[in-house]
Amino acid sequence: MLILSLDTTTRAGSTAVLRNADVLAVLDGDASRTHGERLPGELDRVLHAAGVSLHELDLLAVASGPGAFTGLRIGLAAMQGVAMATGRPVIGISALEALALAAFQAVPRPAARVGSWMDAARGEVFAALYDVERAESAEATPARLAAVAGPVVGAPDGVWSAWSAFAVPGMVIIGDGAVRYAQVLPPDVRVVPPTALAPAIGRLALWTAHRGGAHPPHQLQPLYVRRPDAERA
């Protein structure tokens, strides 16, 4: 199965093409330009790098949030457009889940519990905590995730206070929020910087598709966690 995946939840974001769980090409985005300026050009470049045409794809995957409102909406709209043009199904994947999977793959002998902290601005983080179990077969994804807490948005010290009862030895917290607010975490918690999320998004989408979770484009729904400013106003 050929998968095109996209992440626009961060300023840079990333794109990737996978054949099943194997990454054929991955590109980090240019953080100096907006997602609106770069898409769909970045999708075209990653397809070219992978040697794959748009109509060879079997599945589309996109980060559904949380993240910056504008970038998130642009990413969802771009992949909805590709899905409508090609007739391919599309799957929205939580960026917090993708971070947890990326941490599991990046850290040698990771703990069975992984937290994701994304910088949400305003002194807050988007956060979720997962139990991670190595998969018997890595055909779809190398690990299975089960939510323990979240997703939530809140002050880092408040989030950790709520999570402290779930802490385990060697616990990992990944993300730009973990790096920025590492001082509120205990010294035995391993802080892992974020990585390009598009490969993890593609692997989670493959696993979801195996379970019948692929949908037509109009069913894509954003995961905001925090209400948009316009709605709050």
VEXVO-507917 format. One record per atom (N, C-alpha, C, O): x negated, y negated, z negated; residue in one letter. Coordinates in pm, whole numbers, padded with zeros to 5 digits, always signed. Layout:
// VEXVO-507917
XYZA/...
This chain:
// VEXVO-507917
-00086+00119+00000M/+00000+00000+00000M/-00089-00124+00000M/-00177-00137-00084M/-00066-00215+00094L/-00140-00341+00102L/-00062-00450+00030L/+00057-00470+00054L/-00132-00521-00058I/-00068-00620-00144I/-00140-00754-00130I/-00263-00759-00134I/-00064-00860-00114L/-00115-00997-00120L/-00068-01057-00250L/+00052-01058-00278L/-00162-01107-00331S/-00124-01163-00462S/-00177-01305-00477S/-00279-01342-00419S/-00104-01383-00556L/-00132-01526-00571L/-00109-01569-00715L/-00012-01529-00779L/-00202-01653-00764D/-00186-01716-00896D/-00201-01865-00882D/-00304-01913-00836D/-00099-01941-00921T/-00108-02088-00923T/-00075-02142-01062T/-00037-02258-01075T/-00089-02060-01166T/-00054-02105-01301T/-00162-02194-01361T/-00136-02266-01457T/-00285-02189-01306T/-00393-02276-01351T/-00429-02371-01237T/-00381-02355-01125T/-00511-02469-01266R/-00546-02570-01165R/-00618-02507-01046R/-00591-02543-00931R/-00709-02414-01073A/-00782-02349-00964A/-00697-02239-00900A/-00678-02238-00778A/-00647-02148-00981G/-00572-02036-00929G/-00660-01941-00850G/-00782-01957-00847G/-00600-01841-00787S/-00674-01744-00708S/-00579-01668-00617S/-00458-01668-00637S/-00638-01605-00515T/-00564-01519-00423T/-00642-01390-00407T/-00763-01387-00424T/-00572-01282-00373A/-00639-01153-00354A/-00558-01066-00260A/-00436-01082-00246A/-00628-00974-00196V/-00565-00868-00117V/-00614-00735-00174V/-00734-00715-00193V/-00520-00645-00201L/-00553-00515-00257L/-00496-00404-00168L/-00389-00419-00108L/-00570-00294-00161R/-00516-00170-00106R/-00495-00077-00224R/-00590-00023-00280R/-00369-00058-00261N/-00336+00008-00388N/-00404-00070-00500N/-00384-00191-00509N/-00485-00006-00585A/-00548-00077-00696A/-00686-00131-00661A/-00751-00194-00745A/-00732-00109-00538D/-00866-00152-00497D/-00861-00291-00435D/-00779-00317-00346D/-00947-00380-00481V/-00951-00517-00431V/-01031-00523-00301V/-01149-00487-00300V/-00968-00568-00194L/-01037-00585-00066L/-01101-00723-00056L/-01208-00738+00003L/-01037-00824-00114A/-01090-00960-00111A/-01024-01040-00223A/-00907-01020-00254A/-01102-01129-00282V/-01047-01220-00384V/-01115-01355-00367V/-01236-01361-00347V/-01038-01461-00376L/-01090-01597-00362L/-01043-01682-00478L/-00924-01685-00510L/-01137-01752-00542D/-01101-01853-00641D/-01056-01979-00570D/-01110-02014-00464D/-00957-02048-00627G/-00909-02170-00565G/-01000-02289-00592G/-01088-02283-00678G/-00979-02395-00517D/-01055-02520-00531D/-00981-02611-00628D/-00879-02671-00592D/-01032-02621-00751A/-00963-02696-00855A/-00963-02846-00829A/-00889-02920-00894A/-01044-02892-00735S/-01048-03036-00705S/-00932-03080-00617S/-00912-03200-00597S/-00856-02982-00564R/-00742-03014-00479R/-00616-02951-00537R/-00624-02850-00607R/-00501-03010-00508T/-00377-02956-00561T/-00337-02830-00485T/-00382-02806-00373T/-00252-02749-00547H/-00203-02629-00479H/-00123-02665-00354H/-00127-02592-00255H/-00052-02776-00358G/+00024-02820-00243G/-00063-02849-00122G/-00021-02828-00008G/-00187-02898-00146E/-00280-02924-00037E/-00341-02796+00018E/-00376-02789+00136E/-00354-02695-00067R/-00434-02577-00031R/-00352-02461+00025R/-00405-02379+00101R/-00225-02452-00011L/-00144-02340+00035L/-00064-02384+00158L/-00020-02498+00164L/-00045-02297+00257P/-00083-02155+00260P/-00222-02127+00315P/-00254-02012+00344P/-00306-02231+00331G/-00440-02210+00385G/-00521-02106+00309G/-00592-02026+00369G/-00511-02107+00174E/-00586-02010+00095E/-00536-01868+00118E/-00616-01774+00117E/-00406-01852+00139L/-00354-01719+00169L/-00409-01670+00303L/-00444-01553+00317L/-00416-01759+00401D/-00469-01722+00531D/-00616-01681+00520D/-00658-01585+00584D/-00695-01753+00438R/-00838-01723+00425R/-00862-01589+00356R/-00951-01515+00395R/-00783-01558+00254V/-00806-01431+00185V/-00765-01314+00273V/-00827-01208+00268V/-00660-01331+00353L/-00621-01226+00448L/-00732-01204+00551L/-00763-01090+00586L/-00791-01312+00598H/-00900-01301+00694H/-01020-01232+00630H/-01083-01148+00693H/-01052-01267+00506A/-01165-01204+00438A/-01143-01055+00419A/-01238-00977+00420A/-01018-01015+00401A/-00986-00873+00381A/-00970-00799+00513A/-00962-00676+00514A/-00966-00872+00625G/-00944-00809+00755G/-00805-00754+00772G/-00785-00650+00834G/-00707-00826+00717V/-00568-00780+00716V/-00479-00889+00775V/-00502-01007+00748V/-00381-00852+00854S/-00286-00950+00905S/-00164-00958+00814S/-00137-00867+00736S/-00093-01067+00825L/+00023-01091+00740L/+00126-00979+00754L/+00187-00938+00655L/+00146-00930+00875H/+00252-00832+00898H/+00210-00689+00866H/+00290-00596+00877H/+00084-00670+00828E/+00041-00539+00779E/+00074-00520+00631E/+00071-00408+00580E/+00106-00628+00561L/+00130-00621+00418L/+00253-00537+00386L/+00349-00532+00463L/+00248-00472+00271D/+00362-00394+00222D/+00433-00462+00105D/+00552-00441+00084D/+00358-00543+00029L/+00411-00598-00095L/+00347-00733-00124L/+00229-00753-00095L/+00425-00825-00180L/+00376-00956-00222L/+00389-00968-00373L/+00485-00918-00432L/+00292-01034-00434A/+00293-01052-00580A/+00252-01195-00613A/+00162-01250-00550A/+00317-01253-00713V/+00287-01391-00750V/+00304-01406-00901V/+00392-01345-00961V/+00218-01488-00960A/+00232-01519-01103A/+00358-01600-01123A/+00377-01705-01060A/+00445-01552-01211S/+00574-01620-01234S/+00568-01719-01348S/+00668-01785-01377S/+00454-01731-01414G/+00439-01824-01525G/+00395-01750-01650G/+00377-01628-01648G/+00378-01823-01757P/+00390-01970-01769P/+00270-02040-01707P/+00173-01977-01665P/+00279-02172-01703G/+00172-02252-01647G/+00222-02391-01614G/+00334-02427-01649G/+00137-02468-01545A/+00176-02602-01505A/+00297-02595-01414A/+00299-02517-01319A/+00398-02675-01442F/+00527-02665-01373F/+00513-02679-01222F/+00567-02598-01147F/+00441-02782-01176T/+00433-02809-01033T/+00361-02696-00960T/+00411-02645-00860T/+00243-02656-01010G/+00168-02548-00946G/+00247-02419-00944G/+00245-02346-00845G/+00316-02390-01053L/+00397-02269-01062L/+00506-02267-00955L/+00525-02166-00887L/+00576-02378-00941R/+00684-02384-00841R/+00629-02373-00699R/+00691-02309-00613R/+00515-02434-00673I/+00455-02426-00540I/+00417-02282-00507I/+00441-02235-00396I/+00359-02211-00603G/+00321-02072-00581G/+00440-01983-00554G/+00437-01900-00462G/+00545-02000-00632L/+00665-01919-00612L/+00728-01949-00475L/+00769-01858-00404L/+00735-02077-00440A/+00795-02114-00312A/+00713-02061-00195A/+00769-02016-00095A/+00580-02068-00207A/+00494-02018-00100A/+00516-01870-00076A/+00527-01826+00039A/+00522-01791-00183M/+00539-01648-00166M/+00681-01612-00124M/+00702-01513-00054M/+00779-01691-00167Q/+00915-01670-00117Q/+00920-01693+00034Q/+00987-01620+00106Q/+00848-01795+00080G/+00844-01822+00223G/+00779-01708+00301G/+00828-01669+00406G/+00667-01655+00248V/+00601-01542+00314V/+00694-01421+00315V/+00702-01350+00415V/+00762-01397+00204A/+00853-01282+00196A/+00967-01294+00296A/+01005-01196+00359A/+01020-01414+00311M/+01130-01433+00404M/+01083-01421+00549M/+01157-01374+00635M/+00959-01464+00576A/+00907-01458+00712A/+00870-01315+00753A/+00879-01280+00870A/+00828-01235+00657T/+00781-01100+00688T/+00881-00991+00654T/+00866-00878+00700T/+00982-01022+00573G/+01076-00921+00528G/+01020-00829+00421G/+01077-00723+00395G/+00910-00869+00358R/+00848-00785+00256R/+00905-00819+00118R/+00943-00933+00093R/+00910-00722+00028P/+00955-00750-00109P/+00848-00825-00186P/+00730-00820-00151P/+00891-00896-00290V/+00799-00975-00371V/+00827-00949-00518V/+00942-00929-00558V/+00720-00949-00598I/+00731-00923-00741I/+00666-01037-00818I/+00552-01075-00788I/+00737-01092-00917G/+00680-01191-01006G/+00619-01124-01127G/+00681-01037-01189G/+00497-01165-01162I/+00423-01105-01273I/+00385-01214-01373I/+00338-01321-01334I/+00405-01185-01501S/+00365-01279-01605S/+00213-01300-01604S/+00137-01204-01604S/+00171-01426-01602A/+00028-01457-01609A/-00032-01408-01741A/-00150-01374-01746A/+00048-01406-01847L/-00001-01359-01976L/-00030-01208-01970L/-00129-01162-02027L/+00056-01133-01902E/+00029-00990-01884E/-00096-00968-01799E/-00178-00882-01829E/-00109-01048-01693A/-00226-01034-01607A/-00355-01064-01683A/-00456-00996-01663A/-00352-01165-01770L/-00469-01194-01853L/-00504-01076-01942L/-00621-01041-01956L/-00404-01015-02003A/-00429-00901-02092A/-00493-00786-02015A/-00586-00722-02065A/-00443-00758-01896L/-00503-00652-01816L/-00645-00688-01776L/-00734-00602-01779L/-00669-00814-01740A/-00804-00858-01704A/-00900-00842-01820A/-01015-00803-01800A/-00854-00870-01942A/-00939-00853-02060A/-00972-00706-02082A/-01086-00672-02114A/-00874-00620-02064F/-00895-00477-02082F/-01002-00426-01986F/-01081-00339-02022F/-01005-00480-01865Q/-01102-00436-01766Q/-01238-00501-01785Q/-01340-00444-01746Q/-01242-00621-01845A/-01367-00695-01856A/-01449-00659-01979A/-01572-00673-01978A/-01384-00611-02084V/-01453-00587-02211V/-01484-00438-02227V/-01393-00356-02219V/-01611-00402-02249P/-01643-00261-02272P/-01574-00210-02399P/-01578-00276-02503P/-01513-00094-02391R/-01445-00032-02504R/-01355-00132-02576R/-01374-00157-02695R/-01259-00190-02505P/-01173-00292-02569P/-01083-00231-02675P/-01053-00111-02672P/-01040-00315-02768A/-00944-00271-02869A/-00811-00241-02802A/-00787-00282-02688A/-00725-00171-02873A/-00595-00134-02818A/-00496-00249-02824A/-00382-00234-02781A/-00538-00365-02876R/-00448-00480-02885R/-00518-00602-02827R/-00629-00637-02868R/-00452-00667-02732V/-00511-00780-02660V/-00412-00896-02662V/-00293-00878-02635V/-00463-01016-02694G/-00381-01137-02691G/-00420-01225-02574G/-00537-01230-02535G/-00323-01294-02517S/-00347-01390-02409S/-00311-01529-02459S/-00201-01552-02509S/-00406-01622-02444W/-00381-01761-02481W/-00415-01849-02362W/-00531-01858-02321W/-00313-01914-02306M/-00333-02010-02198M/-00316-02151-02254M/-00222-02178-02330M/-00405-02241-02216D/-00394-02380-02260D/-00266-02440-02204D/-00250-02449-02082D/-00176-02481-02292A/-00048-02538-02250A/-00046-02690-02262A/+00060-02752-02249A/-00164-02752-02288A/-00174-02896-02311A/-00096-02934-02437A/-00038-02847-02502A/-00095-03060-02472R/-00024-03110-02592R/-00069-03040-02720R/+00006-03035-02817R/-00192-02985-02720G/-00241-02916-02839G/-00175-02782-02863G/-00175-02733-02976G/-00120-02720-02758E/-00048-02594-02771E/-00105-02489-02677E/-00181-02520-02585E/-00067-02363-02701V/-00103-02253-02612V/+00023-02175-02576V/+00115-02161-02656V/+00024-02124-02454F/+00117-02017-02418F/+00051-01887-02464F/-00067-01865-02438F/+00127-01802-02532A/+00063-01686-02593A/+00154-01564-02589A/+00276-01575-02596A/+00090-01449-02579A/+00160-01321-02591A/+00059-01216-02637A/-00060-01225-02605A/+00108-01118-02710L/+00022-01014-02767L/+00070-00878-02716L/+00190-00851-02714L/-00025-00794-02675Y/+00009-00667-02613Y/-00069-00551-02675Y/-00184-00568-02717Y/-00006-00435-02680D/-00076-00309-02699D/-00116-00260-02561D/-00036-00262-02468D/-00239-00214-02550V/-00292-00170-02422V/-00332-00024-02433V/-00406+00015-02523V/-00281+00056-02341E/-00312+00199-02340E/-00370+00235-02204E/-00311+00203-02101E/-00484+00302-02205R/-00547+00341-02079R/-00456+00438-02004R/-00403+00533-02062R/-00438+00413-01875A/-00351+00498-01795A/-00420+00630-01763A/-00542+00635-01747A/-00341+00736-01754E/-00397+00866-01717E/-00449+00864-01574E/-00547+00932-01543E/-00384+00787-01489S/-00428+00772-01350S/-00434+00624-01318S/-00340+00550-01349S/-00544+00581-01257A/-00560+00439-01223A/-00510+00408-01083A/-00547+00305-01026A/-00427+00495-01026E/-00378+00472-00890E/-00304+00340-00879E/-00319+00269-00779E/-00226+00307-00981A/-00152+00180-00978A/-00224+00074-01060A/-00258-00032-01008A/-00248+00102-01186T/-00318+00008-01273T/-00391+00088-01380T/-00341+00193-01422T/-00508+00041-01425P/-00587+00122-01518P/-00534+00125-01660P/-00587+00197-01744P/-00430+00047-01688A/-00379+00041-01825A/-00230+00012-01824A/-00177-00040-01727A/-00165+00045-01934R/-00024+00014-01956R/-00015-00088-02069R/-00088-00080-02167R/+00075-00184-02053L/+00092-00289-02152L/+00228-00278-02218L/+00329-00252-02153L/+00229-00298-02349A/+00355-00303-02424A/+00353-00428-02509A/+00259-00449-02587A/+00454-00513-02497A/+00458-00640-02569A/+00472-00617-02720A/+00557-00539-02763A/+00390-00685-02797V/+00398-00683-02944V/+00460-00813-02995V/+00543-00810-03087V/+00420-00927-02937A/+00473-01057-02979A/+00467-01153-02861A/+00375-01148-02780A/+00567-01242-02853G/+00570-01342-02748G/+00644-01294-02626G/+00704-01186-02627G/+00642-01373-02517P/+00564-01496-02501P/+00623-01615-02578P/+00744-01629-02592P/+00532-01700-02627V/+00572-01819-02702V/+00482-01934-02660V/+00380-01914-02594V/+00521-02055-02699V/+00434-02170-02688V/+00430-02236-02825V/+00534-02251-02890V/+00311-02274-02869G/+00300-02335-03000G/+00158-02376-03032G/+00066-02350-02954G/+00139-02441-03149A/+00007-02480-03194A/-00076-02354-03219A/-00025-02256-03272A/-00204-02356-03181P/-00287-02236-03194P/-00292-02179-03335P/-00285-02057-03353P/-00304-02266-03437D/-00311-02212-03573D/-00179-02147-03613D/-00178-02047-03686D/-00069-02202-03566G/+00061-02142-03596G/+00080-02008-03527G/+00135-01915-03585G/+00033-02000-03402V/+00043-01873-03330V/-00041-01767-03399V/+00004-01654-03419V/-00165-01803-03436W/-00249-01703-03502W/-00191-01662-03637W/-00197-01545-03675W/-00136-01758-03711S/-00075-01725-03840S/+00036-01621-03822S/+00049-01529-03902S/+00116-01637-03716A/+00224-01540-03689A/+00168-01406-03645A/+00230-01302-03669A/+00051-01406-03581W/-00009-01284-03529W/-00097-01211-03630W/-00127-01093-03611W/-00137-01277-03736S/-00239-01219-03825S/-00196-01084-03881S/-00281-00999-03909S/-00067-01064-03897A/-00019-00934-03947A/-00038-00823-03845A/-00034-00705-03880A/-00058-00860-03718F/-00075-00760-03612F/-00222-00738-03576F/-00251-00659-03486F/-00314-00807-03643A/-00455-00799-03606A/-00510-00660-03628A/-00473-00591-03724A/-00600-00618-03538V/-00670-00490-03551V/-00819-00516-03532V/-00855-00616-03470V/-00906-00428-03582P/-01051-00447-03564P/-01088-00454-03416P/-01039-00375-03334P/-01176-00549-03383G/-01222-00563-03246G/-01119-00623-03151G/-01135-00614-03029G/-01016-00682-03205M/-00910-00740-03121M/-00967-00847-03028M/-01057-00922-03065M/-00913-00852-02906V/-00958-00945-02802V/-00849-01047-02776V/-00731-01014-02771V/-00890-01174-02761I/-00798-01278-02711I/-00866-01344-02593I/-00979-01391-02602I/-00794-01348-02481I/-00849-01398-02355I/-00775-01522-02309I/-00657-01539-02338I/-00846-01610-02238G/-00781-01724-02176G/-00849-01856-02208G/-00929-01865-02301G/-00817-01958-02128D/-00876-02089-02156D/-00828-02147-02288D/-00899-02226-02350D/-00709-02107-02332G/-00663-02150-02464G/-00743-02087-02575G/-00768-02151-02677G/-00783-01960-02558A/-00866-01892-02658A/-01003-01958-02667A/-01057-01975-02777A/-01059-01996-02553V/-01189-02063-02552V/-01178-02200-02619V/-01263-02237-02700V/-01075-02276-02584R/-01062-02412-02636R/-01036-02414-02786R/-01086-02503-02857R/-00959-02318-02836Y/-00920-02319-02977Y/-00981-02202-03054Y/-00920-02152-03149Y/-01099-02159-03014A/-01164-02045-03079A/-01187-02069-03228A/-01196-01973-03306A/-01195-02196-03269Q/-01225-02226-03409Q/-01114-02184-03504Q/-01138-02170-03624Q/-00992-02163-03454V/-00882-02122-03544V/-00876-01970-03559V/-00797-01919-03638V/-00959-01898-03482L/-00955-01752-03485L/-01062-01697-03580L/-01168-01759-03594L/-01037-01585-03645P/-01137-01524-03733P/-01260-01479-03654P/-01250-01455-03533P/-01375-01469-03719P/-01498-01434-03647P/-01498-01294-03588P/-01576-01267-03496P/-01414-01204-03637D/-01414-01068-03582D/-01325-01054-03458D/-01318-00946-03400D/-01258-01162-03418V/-01179-01160-03294V/-01270-01197-03178V/-01337-01300-03182V/-01271-01114-03076R/-01354-01141-02958R/-01279-01235-02863R/-01167-01206-02822R/-01342-01347-02830V/-01284-01444-02738V/-01344-01421-02599V/-01466-01418-02584V/-01258-01405-02499V/-01301-01375-02363V/-01255-01488-02271V/-01136-01519-02269V/-01346-01550-02195P/-01303-01654-02101P/-01211-01597-01994P/-01216-01478-01965P/-01128-01682-01935P/-01036-01633-01831P/-01113-01596-01704P/-01226-01639-01683P/-01050-01516-01622T/-01106-01476-01494T/-00999-01493-01387T/-00883-01520-01420T/-01035-01476-01261A/-00936-01485-01154A/-00826-01382-01178A/-00854-01263-01195A/-00701-01427-01178L/-00589-01340-01216L/-00527-01265-01098L/-00454-01169-01120L/-00554-01308-00976A/-00485-01247-00862A/-00505-01095-00854A/-00408-01024-00825A/-00626-01040-00878P/-00638-00893-00874P/-00551-00823-00978P/-00486-00723-00946P/-00548-00874-01101A/-00464-00812-01205A/-00317-00826-01171A/-00238-00735-01198A/-00278-00938-01112I/-00138-00957-01071I/-00101-00853-00966I/+00008-00795-00971I/-00191-00828-00870G/-00165-00728-00768G/-00151-00588-00826G/-00064-00512-00784G/-00237-00553-00922R/-00230-00420-00982R/-00102-00403-01063R/-00038-00297-01058R/-00064-00504-01138L/+00061-00495-01215L/+00182-00489-01122L/+00280-00422-01153L/+00175-00559-01009A/+00285-00554-00913A/+00297-00415-00852A/+00408-00366-00830A/+00184-00350-00825L/+00187-00215-00771L/+00253-00119-00869L/+00336-00036-00831L/+00217-00131-00996W/+00277-00048-01100W/+00428-00075-01108W/+00508+00018-01121W/+00466-00203-01102T/+00608-00238-01106T/+00682-00182-00985T/+00795-00134-00998T/+00619-00189-00868A/+00683-00136-00747A/+00705+00014-00758A/+00807+00066-00714A/+00609+00085-00817H/+00625+00230-00836H/+00746+00262-00923H/+00804+00370-00913H/+00783+00167-01008R/+00899+00187-01097R/+01026+00124-01039R/+01127+00112-01108R/+01021+00085-00912G/+01140+00031-00846G/+01166-00115-00877G/+01280-00159-00871G/+01061-00191-00911G/+01081-00329-00953G/+01062-00434-00846G/+01061-00553-00877G/+01046-00394-00719A/+01030-00492-00611A/+01167-00545-00569A/+01265-00471-00565A/+01172-00676-00537H/+01301-00740-00509H/+01290-00833-00388H/+01179-00869-00348H/+01402-00871-00330P/+01400-00974-00225P/+01362-01110-00285P/+01373-01129-00406P/+01317-01204-00200P/+01259-01328-00252P/+01353-01414-00335P/+01307-01484-00426P/+01483-01412-00306H/+01573-01501-00379H/+01587-01461-00527H/+01641-01538-00607H/+01541-01341-00563Q/+01552-01297-00701Q/+01432-01336-00788Q/+01431-01308-00908Q/+01331-01400-00729L/+01216-01446-00808L/+01261-01549-00911L/+01334-01643-00878L/+01217-01532-01034Q/+01253-01626-01140Q/+01127-01672-01213Q/+01044-01589-01250Q/+01110-01804-01234P/+00993-01852-01308P/+01003-01820-01457P/+01112-01816-01513P/+00888-01798-01518L/+00879-01779-01663L/+00816-01905-01720L/+00693-01919-01724L/+00900-01999-01765Y/+00849-02128-01811Y/+00797-02122-01955Y/+00696-02186-01985Y/+00863-02048-02044V/+00835-02044-02189V/+00869-02178-02253V/+00947-02182-02349V/+00811-02287-02201R/+00848-02422-02249R/+00933-02489-02142R/+00902-02481-02023R/+01040-02556-02184R/+01127-02622-02088R/+01053-02733-02013R/+00970-02802-02073R/+01082-02751-01884P/+01020-02862-01809P/+01052-02996-01872P/+01156-03012-01937P/+00961-03094-01853D/+00979-03227-01912D/+01110-03291-01868D/+01178-03355-01949D/+01147-03275-01742A/+01270-03338-01693A/+01392-03283-01767A/+01484-03357-01799A/+01391-03154-01795E/+01502-03092-01867E/+01504-03139-02013E/+01610-03165-02070E/+01384-03151-02073R/+01376-03199-02212R/+01428-03342-02222R/+01499-03377-02316R/+01391-03425-02121A/+01437-03566-02122A/+01589-03572-02103A/+01646-03681-02101A/
